[in-house]
Amino acid sequence: MTLGDLVIDVIKKLGVGDIFGVPGDYNLRFLDYIVGDDKLKWVGNCNELNASYAADGYARERGIGVLVTTLGVGELSAANGIAGSFAHNIPILHIVGYPNSKVIEYDIPVHHTLANFKKNSFLESFTPISGATTILTATNYIEEIQRVVSNMLISKKPSYLGIPADLVDLDISETIEDIYFYYKSNDTHKVKEIGDIIIKRYLEAKKPIFFLGINIARFGWREIMTKILQKNQAKFATTLMGKSIINETSIAEPNFLGLYAGDYSTEGMIKVMQDADCIISIGTVETDINCGGFTEDGIDFDHVITIRPNSVKIGKKLYSGINIDMLLEYLLENISPNKNAKIDFKAKETEVCTEDFIDDENILNHKNFWPLVAKEIVKEGDIVVAEAGTALFGLVGQNLPPRIDFVSQLLWASIGYTLPSAIGSAIASPNRRVLLFIGDGSFQLTAQELSLISRYKLNVTVFLINNNGYTIERAIHGAKQSYNNISVWNYLDFAKSLGVDKTIKVKNFKDFMNHTQEINKNGPKMVELFFDKLDYPPLLKQISDKLEEANRQ
């Protein structure tokens, strides 16, 4: 067995079947191992940034993604995507092809380096955006593979594995059976004590609420949280980033209350949260947009129990080093319905425009379009991918069907992320439909990846929001400034040139309704939707005004 064989076995043990990246001379020998394995598929991307986004989307569906780049020019191109995965707790095994071990040892100024005789320049660049980093040697490979992969599995952060070109074919005696990966801590420290406190507070409360965030998905808690909510018929709300993390309809109805994000909350939710006398917050992330510009006023934080990936805060008291998987199991086994709880509130159903509105004269507008999408397009089990612009803020307030995976990047918010991410999602879940909603400005950053949708005949529908530029930036500042303009493309011709033959142009609501049956068919397609460049979803305008104010302070 060689070291290359071992790394391939690690990838397969992690349950990964598809690997994203771009070839470079320092990783080519390792790529031979990938394409030579009948259980792995190499997905060559147009560039490393897109590959990192695709690996991120894949990992959101399959739990782990693998990215392969080459030293320097390749890995640095992927750094933005890796940073987004770090911010959003997406486990990515980033394998970087390095030059010969002697080149590294003696700091020889070879191509793709800075020629500054400093071997770890790029490794240091990835340290802040990786859970663990290493360059393998002929003596450390077992310990280091175990360390960086285990860190990725526990922290849900990307890990960096540098492999010198000459070590790929190194003969070794160890096999995959000699490596044990740590998936989670087995520490039972204080689980029962903390669990009993949470249960007591929940049962004594008159208006208890579970408040759920995106880390429920990142750390694999969706199934157990659904069981806890079902068992207790508990009321719950979610953050913006936690959109559709738990079914908002079907089994959850009428227990789903809405989205809470301070001033950006859905109607009525601010008062509901202020009145709550026990808020069990699980997997939430505190960021400016997710917290309504940090406007969570009026909540008594003595009533808040915050459960994070390895800690629990009850009121002002913090318990660290807690095994949350075991804590949630304890809650499921021991918690019971609160028969005294009474919250007289129900999430408001989204309003859909009436039939008389749908005619040739009424061009598309965000206020009426997104409720129509939720009703006519999104189906149970779909993967909905929304660019962090008009699409995200148009969709996040809609009531979506059960078993939806809602993919966005609200924290890192790198424009162009969603197109390659949608490709990763489609490859990871080939039996599901992927609906991508992306603005024209964002699309132009990663547009070439349409070629992969065509090449692999992915079940992706691209909804291209043509509003002639960076509408989200216009909403924040410079509504009529030239820097928010973009070059005019013929998007549907461009899509056809890359092999996406099915294209649909929609200019008004009547067009949209006439094409819904065609849009809802499986297979790759692009739908171009025309909006006025100064038309915003109501939530986007509310958020952009606050962001502009914050930028001026």
C-alpha positions as CSV (number, residue, x, y, z in Angstrom):
1,M,0.0,0.0,0.0
2,T,1.1,3.6,-0.7
3,L,0.4,6.8,1.1
4,G,-1.9,7.8,-1.8
5,D,-3.9,4.6,-1.3
6,L,-4.3,5.4,2.4
7,V,-5.6,8.9,1.7
8,I,-8.0,7.5,-0.8
9,D,-9.3,5.0,1.8
10,V,-9.7,7.9,4.3
11,I,-11.9,9.8,1.8
12,K,-14.0,6.7,1.2
13,K,-14.3,6.0,4.9
14,L,-15.7,9.5,5.3
15,G,-18.5,8.6,2.9
16,V,-17.4,10.9,0.2
17,G,-17.9,9.8,-3.4
18,D,-17.2,12.9,-5.4
19,I,-14.1,15.1,-5.2
20,F,-13.9,18.7,-6.5
21,G,-10.9,20.7,-7.6
22,V,-8.6,21.7,-10.4
23,P,-5.4,19.9,-11.6
24,G,-2.0,21.4,-11.0
25,D,1.4,19.8,-11.5
26,Y,1.9,19.2,-7.7
27,N,-1.3,17.3,-7.3
28,L,-1.4,15.3,-10.6
29,R,0.0,12.1,-9.2
30,F,-2.6,12.1,-6.4
31,L,-5.4,12.7,-9.0
32,D,-4.3,9.5,-10.7
33,Y,-5.3,7.7,-7.5
34,I,-8.7,9.4,-7.5
35,V,-9.6,8.6,-11.2
36,G,-8.2,5.1,-10.7
37,D,-10.7,4.2,-8.0
38,D,-14.0,3.0,-9.2
39,K,-15.9,4.3,-6.1
40,L,-14.7,7.9,-6.5
41,K,-15.6,10.5,-9.2
42,W,-13.4,13.4,-10.0
43,V,-15.4,16.6,-10.6
44,G,-13.1,19.1,-12.4
45,N,-14.2,22.6,-11.9
46,C,-13.6,25.7,-13.9
47,N,-11.4,27.3,-11.2
48,E,-10.5,26.6,-7.6
49,L,-12.8,29.2,-6.1
50,N,-15.8,27.5,-7.7
51,A,-14.5,24.1,-6.6
52,S,-14.4,25.2,-3.0
53,Y,-18.0,26.5,-3.3
54,A,-19.1,23.2,-4.9
55,A,-17.4,21.2,-2.1
56,D,-19.3,23.3,0.4
57,G,-22.6,22.6,-1.2
58,Y,-21.8,18.9,-1.4
59,A,-20.9,18.8,2.3
60,R,-24.1,20.5,3.3
61,E,-25.9,17.5,1.8
62,R,-23.5,14.6,2.5
63,G,-21.8,15.8,5.7
64,I,-18.3,16.2,4.3
65,G,-16.7,17.6,1.1
66,V,-13.3,17.1,-0.4
67,L,-11.4,19.7,-2.3
68,V,-8.1,19.1,-4.1
69,T,-5.9,22.1,-5.2
70,T,-2.2,22.7,-6.0
71,L,0.3,24.7,-3.9
72,G,0.0,28.5,-3.9
73,V,-1.9,29.6,-7.0
74,G,-4.5,26.9,-6.6
75,E,-5.0,26.9,-2.9
76,L,-5.1,30.7,-2.6
77,S,-7.8,30.9,-5.3
78,A,-9.8,28.6,-3.1
79,A,-9.2,30.5,0.2
80,N,-12.3,32.6,0.0
81,G,-14.5,29.6,-0.3
82,I,-12.7,27.8,2.5
83,A,-13.2,30.9,4.7
84,G,-16.9,30.7,4.0
85,S,-17.0,27.1,5.0
86,F,-15.1,27.9,8.2
87,A,-17.6,30.7,9.0
88,H,-20.6,28.4,8.4
89,N,-19.2,25.2,10.0
90,I,-18.9,23.2,6.9
91,P,-16.4,20.3,7.1
92,I,-14.1,20.3,4.0
93,L,-11.0,18.2,3.7
94,H,-8.8,20.4,1.6
95,I,-6.0,18.4,0.1
96,V,-3.1,20.5,-1.3
97,G,-0.5,19.1,-3.7
98,Y,3.0,20.2,-2.6
99,P,6.4,19.9,-4.4
100,N,9.0,17.3,-3.6
101,S,9.9,16.9,0.1
102,K,13.4,18.1,-0.5
103,V,12.1,21.3,-2.1
104,I,10.1,22.0,1.0
105,E,13.0,21.1,3.4
106,Y,15.5,23.3,1.7
107,D,13.1,26.1,0.7
108,I,14.0,26.0,-2.9
109,P,12.3,28.8,-4.9
110,V,10.2,26.7,-7.3
111,H,7.3,27.9,-9.4
112,H,3.9,28.6,-7.6
113,T,5.8,29.9,-4.6
114,L,6.8,33.4,-3.6
115,A,10.5,32.6,-3.9
116,N,11.0,34.0,-0.5
117,F,12.6,30.9,1.0
118,K,9.8,30.4,3.5
119,K,8.2,27.0,3.2
120,N,5.1,27.7,5.3
121,S,3.8,30.9,3.7
122,F,0.6,29.4,2.4
123,L,0.0,27.1,5.3
124,E,0.1,30.1,7.5
125,S,-2.5,31.8,5.3
126,F,-4.9,28.9,6.0
127,T,-4.4,28.6,9.7
128,P,-7.1,31.2,10.6
129,I,-9.7,29.6,8.3
130,S,-9.0,26.0,9.1
131,G,-9.7,23.9,12.2
132,A,-6.3,22.1,11.7
133,T,-3.5,22.2,9.1
134,T,-0.5,20.0,8.3
135,I,2.0,19.0,5.7
136,L,2.6,15.3,5.7
137,T,6.1,13.8,6.0
138,A,7.4,10.3,5.7
139,T,7.3,9.9,9.5
140,N,4.2,11.9,10.7
141,Y,1.5,10.8,8.2
142,I,-0.5,8.5,10.5
143,E,-0.6,10.9,13.5
144,E,-1.3,13.9,11.3
145,I,-4.0,12.4,9.2
146,Q,-5.8,11.2,12.4
147,R,-5.4,14.7,14.0
148,V,-6.6,16.9,11.1
149,V,-9.5,14.6,10.1
150,S,-10.7,14.2,13.6
151,N,-10.6,17.9,14.2
152,M,-12.7,18.4,11.1
153,L,-15.3,15.8,12.3
154,I,-15.6,17.3,15.7
155,S,-15.3,21.0,15.0
156,K,-17.1,20.9,11.6
157,K,-14.4,23.2,10.3
158,P,-12.3,22.7,7.1
159,S,-9.0,20.9,7.6
160,Y,-5.9,21.3,5.4
161,L,-3.8,18.3,4.3
162,G,-0.6,19.1,2.4
163,I,0.9,16.1,0.5
164,P,4.4,16.4,-1.1
165,A,4.4,15.0,-4.6
166,D,7.1,12.4,-3.9
167,L,5.2,11.0,-0.9
168,V,2.1,10.0,-2.8
169,D,3.7,6.8,-3.9
170,L,5.5,6.2,-0.6
171,D,5.3,2.5,0.4
172,I,3.8,2.2,3.8
173,S,2.8,-0.7,6.1
174,E,-0.2,0.9,7.7
175,T,-3.8,0.6,6.4
176,I,-7.0,2.5,7.1
177,E,-7.7,0.0,9.9
178,D,-4.8,1.6,11.8
179,I,-6.4,5.0,12.0
180,Y,-9.1,5.8,14.5
181,F,-11.0,9.0,13.9
182,Y,-12.6,10.9,16.8
183,Y,-16.1,11.9,15.8
184,K,-17.3,13.3,19.1
185,S,-16.4,13.4,22.7
186,N,-17.7,10.7,25.0
187,D,-17.5,12.9,28.1
188,T,-20.7,12.6,30.2
189,H,-19.7,15.5,32.3
190,K,-22.7,17.3,33.8
191,V,-25.2,16.0,31.1
192,K,-27.8,14.8,33.6
193,E,-27.3,17.9,35.9
194,I,-27.8,20.3,33.0
195,G,-30.5,18.3,31.4
196,D,-32.6,18.3,34.6
197,I,-32.2,22.1,34.9
198,I,-33.4,22.6,31.4
199,I,-36.4,20.2,31.8
200,K,-37.4,21.9,35.1
201,R,-37.3,25.4,33.6
202,Y,-39.2,24.2,30.5
203,L,-42.0,22.5,32.6
204,E,-42.4,25.4,35.0
205,A,-42.7,28.0,32.2
206,K,-46.0,29.4,31.0
207,K,-44.7,30.5,27.6
208,P,-41.7,28.3,26.7
209,I,-40.2,28.5,23.2
210,F,-37.5,26.5,21.4
211,F,-35.4,28.9,19.3
212,L,-33.5,27.0,16.6
213,G,-30.5,27.9,14.4
214,I,-28.4,26.7,11.5
215,N,-25.9,24.7,13.7
216,I,-28.6,22.1,14.2
217,A,-27.9,21.1,10.6
218,R,-24.2,21.5,10.8
219,F,-23.8,19.3,13.9
220,G,-26.3,16.7,12.8
221,W,-29.1,17.5,15.3
222,R,-32.1,17.9,12.9
223,E,-33.5,14.4,13.5
224,I,-33.3,14.5,17.2
225,M,-34.6,18.1,17.5
226,T,-37.6,17.1,15.3
227,K,-38.3,14.2,17.7
228,I,-38.0,16.5,20.8
229,L,-40.5,19.0,19.2
230,Q,-42.9,16.2,18.1
231,K,-42.9,14.5,21.5
232,N,-43.7,17.6,23.3
233,Q,-45.7,19.5,20.7
234,A,-43.4,22.4,21.6
235,K,-43.7,25.8,20.1
236,F,-40.6,26.9,18.2
237,A,-39.1,29.7,16.1
238,T,-36.0,29.9,14.0
239,T,-33.3,32.4,13.0
240,L,-32.9,33.7,9.5
241,M,-29.9,31.4,9.0
242,G,-32.0,28.6,10.4
243,K,-34.7,28.9,7.7
244,S,-36.4,25.6,7.1
245,I,-34.0,23.8,9.5
246,I,-37.1,22.1,10.9
247,N,-40.3,21.6,8.9
248,E,-42.4,24.7,9.0
249,T,-45.5,23.0,7.7
250,S,-47.0,19.5,8.0
251,I,-45.9,17.9,11.3
252,A,-44.7,21.2,12.7
253,E,-47.9,23.1,12.1
254,P,-49.3,24.9,14.1
255,N,-46.2,24.8,16.4
256,F,-44.0,26.8,14.1
257,L,-44.3,30.5,15.2
258,G,-42.0,32.2,12.7
259,L,-38.6,33.8,12.3
260,Y,-37.0,35.8,15.0
261,A,-34.2,38.2,14.2
262,G,-34.8,41.3,16.3
263,D,-36.1,44.1,14.0
264,Y,-36.1,41.7,11.0
265,S,-38.5,39.2,12.6
266,T,-41.7,38.0,10.9
267,E,-44.9,39.7,12.0
268,G,-45.7,39.4,15.7
269,M,-42.5,37.5,16.6
270,I,-40.8,40.3,18.6
271,K,-43.6,40.4,21.2
272,V,-43.8,36.6,21.3
273,M,-40.1,36.4,22.2
274,Q,-40.3,39.3,24.7
275,D,-43.2,37.6,26.5
276,A,-41.5,34.1,26.6
277,D,-40.4,33.0,30.1
278,C,-38.2,30.2,28.9
279,I,-36.3,30.4,25.6
280,I,-34.2,27.3,24.8
281,S,-31.9,28.4,22.1
282,I,-30.1,25.6,20.2
283,G,-27.6,26.0,17.4
284,T,-28.1,29.7,16.9
285,V,-25.4,32.0,15.6
286,E,-25.1,35.7,16.6
287,T,-24.4,37.9,13.7
288,D,-25.5,41.3,12.7
289,I,-28.2,40.3,10.1
290,N,-29.2,37.1,12.0
291,C,-29.8,39.2,15.1
292,G,-31.6,42.1,13.3
293,G,-28.6,44.4,13.6
294,F,-28.3,43.3,17.3
295,T,-31.8,44.6,18.1
296,E,-32.9,41.8,20.4
297,D,-34.3,44.3,22.9
298,G,-36.8,43.5,25.6
299,I,-35.8,39.8,26.1
300,D,-35.0,38.8,29.7
301,F,-31.8,36.9,29.2
302,D,-32.2,35.2,32.6
303,H,-34.9,33.2,30.9
304,V,-32.6,32.1,28.0
305,I,-30.9,28.8,27.9
306,T,-28.3,28.7,25.1
307,I,-27.0,25.4,23.8
308,R,-23.9,25.7,21.6
309,P,-21.8,22.9,20.0
310,N,-19.8,22.3,23.2
311,S,-21.3,24.5,25.9
312,V,-24.5,25.4,27.6
313,K,-25.3,28.8,29.1
314,I,-28.2,29.0,31.6
315,G,-29.0,32.6,32.4
316,K,-25.5,34.0,33.2
317,K,-23.9,30.6,34.2
318,L,-21.8,28.9,31.6
319,Y,-21.0,25.2,31.4
320,S,-18.2,24.3,29.1
321,G,-17.0,21.0,27.6
322,I,-20.5,19.5,27.4
323,N,-21.3,16.6,25.0
324,I,-24.4,18.1,23.3
325,D,-25.3,15.0,21.4
326,M,-25.7,13.2,24.8
327,L,-27.5,16.2,26.3
328,L,-30.1,16.2,23.5
329,E,-30.6,12.4,23.8
330,Y,-31.2,13.0,27.6
331,L,-33.8,15.7,26.8
332,L,-35.6,13.4,24.3
333,E,-35.8,10.6,26.8
334,N,-36.8,12.6,29.8
335,I,-38.7,15.8,28.8
336,S,-42.5,15.7,28.7
337,P,-45.1,18.1,27.3
338,N,-45.7,21.3,29.3
339,K,-49.4,21.1,29.9
340,N,-49.5,24.6,31.4
341,A,-47.9,26.3,28.4
342,K,-50.1,28.7,26.5
343,I,-48.9,30.8,23.5
344,D,-51.9,32.1,21.6
345,F,-50.0,32.9,18.4
346,K,-49.8,31.3,15.0
347,A,-47.4,32.2,12.1
348,K,-49.1,34.3,9.5
349,E,-49.5,32.6,6.2
350,T,-47.9,34.4,3.2
351,E,-50.3,36.2,0.9
352,V,-50.2,35.2,-2.8
353,C,-51.3,37.7,-5.4
354,T,-54.8,37.2,-6.8
355,E,-55.7,36.0,-10.3
356,D,-56.7,39.5,-11.5
357,F,-53.1,40.6,-10.7
358,I,-51.6,38.1,-13.1
359,D,-51.9,39.7,-16.5
360,D,-49.6,41.1,-19.3
361,E,-49.5,44.5,-17.7
362,N,-48.0,43.6,-14.4
363,I,-44.3,43.2,-14.6
364,L,-42.5,41.1,-12.0
365,N,-42.0,42.6,-8.6
366,H,-40.5,41.1,-5.5
367,K,-43.4,41.7,-3.1
368,N,-45.7,39.4,-5.1
369,F,-43.2,37.2,-6.8
370,W,-41.7,35.3,-3.9
371,P,-45.0,34.2,-2.3
372,L,-45.9,32.9,-5.8
373,V,-42.7,30.9,-6.0
374,A,-43.4,29.3,-2.6
375,K,-46.8,28.3,-3.8
376,E,-46.2,27.2,-7.4
377,I,-42.6,26.2,-7.7
378,V,-41.1,24.9,-4.4
379,K,-42.1,21.3,-3.7
380,E,-41.6,19.0,-0.8
381,G,-38.1,17.6,-0.7
382,D,-36.5,20.3,-2.9
383,I,-33.1,21.9,-2.2
384,V,-33.6,25.6,-2.4
385,V,-30.4,27.6,-2.9
386,A,-30.7,31.4,-2.5
387,E,-28.0,33.9,-3.2
388,A,-27.5,36.4,-0.3
389,G,-29.4,39.2,-2.1
390,T,-32.9,39.8,-3.4
391,A,-33.4,36.0,-3.6
392,L,-32.5,35.2,0.0
393,F,-34.5,38.1,1.5
394,G,-37.4,37.4,-0.8
395,L,-37.6,33.7,0.1
396,V,-36.7,33.7,3.8
397,G,-40.1,35.0,5.0
398,Q,-42.1,32.5,2.9
399,N,-43.8,29.4,4.2
400,L,-42.0,26.5,2.5
401,P,-43.0,22.8,2.2
402,P,-41.6,20.0,4.4
403,R,-38.2,18.4,3.9
404,I,-36.7,21.5,2.3
405,D,-32.9,22.1,2.5
406,F,-32.5,25.9,2.4
407,V,-29.0,26.8,1.4
408,S,-27.6,30.3,1.6
409,Q,-24.6,32.1,3.0
410,L,-25.9,34.8,5.2
411,L,-22.8,35.3,7.3
412,W,-19.9,35.1,4.8
413,A,-22.1,36.3,2.0
414,S,-19.7,35.9,-0.8
415,I,-21.5,36.8,-4.0
416,G,-21.4,34.1,-6.7
417,Y,-21.2,31.3,-4.1
418,T,-24.6,29.7,-4.8
419,L,-24.1,28.6,-8.4
420,P,-21.2,26.2,-7.7
421,S,-22.8,25.3,-4.3
422,A,-26.0,24.3,-6.1
423,I,-23.9,22.0,-8.3
424,G,-22.3,20.4,-5.3
425,S,-25.8,19.9,-3.8
426,A,-27.1,18.3,-7.0
427,I,-24.1,15.9,-7.2
428,A,-24.5,15.0,-3.6
429,S,-28.3,14.4,-3.9
430,P,-28.9,13.3,-7.5
431,N,-32.5,12.3,-6.7
432,R,-33.6,15.7,-5.5
433,R,-34.5,18.8,-7.4
434,V,-32.2,21.8,-6.9
435,L,-33.7,25.3,-7.3
436,L,-31.1,28.1,-7.5
437,F,-32.2,31.7,-7.2
438,I,-29.4,34.1,-8.1
439,G,-29.0,37.7,-9.2
440,D,-27.3,38.7,-12.4
441,G,-24.5,40.4,-10.7
442,S,-23.7,37.4,-8.6
443,F,-24.1,35.1,-11.5
444,Q,-21.4,36.8,-13.5
445,L,-18.8,35.9,-10.9
446,T,-19.2,32.1,-11.3
447,A,-21.2,31.7,-14.5
448,Q,-18.8,29.3,-16.2
449,E,-19.9,26.6,-13.8
450,L,-23.1,26.3,-15.9
451,S,-21.0,24.0,-18.1
452,L,-20.9,21.4,-15.3
453,I,-24.7,21.5,-15.0
454,S,-24.8,20.6,-18.7
455,R,-21.9,18.2,-18.6
456,Y,-23.4,16.1,-15.8
457,K,-27.0,16.7,-16.7
458,L,-27.7,17.9,-13.2
459,N,-31.3,18.4,-12.0
460,V,-30.7,22.1,-11.4
461,T,-33.1,25.0,-12.4
462,V,-31.3,28.3,-12.4
463,F,-33.6,31.3,-11.8
464,L,-31.6,34.2,-13.0
465,I,-32.9,37.5,-11.5
466,N,-32.1,40.1,-14.1
467,N,-32.3,43.5,-12.4
468,N,-29.4,45.0,-14.2
469,G,-26.7,45.1,-11.5
470,Y,-26.0,44.8,-7.8
471,T,-29.5,45.5,-6.4
472,I,-28.6,44.6,-2.8
473,E,-25.7,47.1,-2.9
474,R,-28.1,49.7,-4.5
475,A,-30.4,49.1,-1.6
476,I,-27.6,49.8,0.9
477,H,-25.9,52.8,-0.8
478,G,-25.5,54.3,-4.2
479,A,-28.8,53.4,-5.8
480,K,-27.9,55.2,-9.0
481,Q,-24.1,55.1,-8.9
482,S,-22.3,53.6,-11.8
483,Y,-20.3,51.2,-9.6
484,N,-23.5,49.2,-9.0
485,N,-23.9,48.6,-12.7
486,I,-22.7,45.5,-14.6
487,S,-22.1,44.6,-18.2
488,V,-25.2,43.5,-20.1
489,W,-25.2,39.8,-21.1
490,N,-27.5,37.8,-23.1
491,Y,-27.9,35.2,-20.4
492,L,-30.0,32.6,-22.1
493,D,-27.7,32.6,-25.2
494,F,-24.8,32.2,-22.8
495,A,-26.4,29.3,-21.1
496,K,-27.1,27.6,-24.4
497,S,-23.5,28.1,-25.5
498,L,-22.5,26.0,-22.4
499,G,-24.9,23.3,-23.2
500,V,-28.0,24.3,-21.1
501,D,-30.5,23.9,-23.9
502,K,-33.7,24.5,-22.0
503,T,-34.2,28.2,-21.4
504,I,-37.3,30.3,-20.5
505,K,-37.7,34.1,-20.5
506,V,-40.2,35.6,-18.1
507,K,-41.1,39.3,-18.1
508,N,-44.4,39.4,-16.3
509,F,-46.6,37.4,-14.0
510,K,-48.7,36.0,-16.8
511,D,-45.5,34.7,-18.5
512,F,-44.5,33.1,-15.2
513,M,-47.9,31.3,-14.6
514,N,-47.9,30.1,-18.2
515,H,-44.5,28.5,-17.8
516,T,-44.9,27.0,-14.3
517,Q,-45.6,23.5,-15.6
518,E,-42.5,23.7,-17.9
519,I,-40.4,25.1,-15.1
520,N,-41.3,22.4,-12.7
521,K,-40.1,19.6,-15.0
522,N,-36.8,17.9,-14.1
523,G,-33.6,18.5,-15.9
524,P,-31.1,21.4,-16.3
525,K,-32.6,24.7,-17.3
526,M,-32.3,28.5,-16.9
527,V,-35.2,30.8,-16.3
528,E,-34.5,34.5,-16.8
529,L,-36.7,36.8,-14.7
530,F,-36.8,40.6,-15.3
531,F,-37.2,43.0,-12.4
532,D,-36.7,46.7,-12.1
533,K,-33.3,47.5,-10.7
534,L,-34.7,49.5,-7.8
535,D,-37.3,47.0,-6.8
536,Y,-36.5,45.3,-3.5
537,P,-38.1,42.6,-1.3
538,P,-39.5,44.4,1.8
539,L,-37.1,42.7,4.2
540,L,-34.1,43.6,2.1
541,K,-35.0,47.3,2.2
542,Q,-35.4,47.1,5.9
543,I,-32.1,45.4,6.4
544,S,-30.2,47.6,3.9
545,D,-31.4,50.8,5.6
546,K,-30.0,49.5,8.9
547,L,-26.7,48.4,7.3
548,E,-26.3,51.9,5.7
549,E,-26.9,53.4,9.1
550,A,-24.4,51.1,10.8
551,N,-21.7,51.9,8.1
552,R,-22.1,55.6,8.8
553,Q,-21.6,55.3,12.6
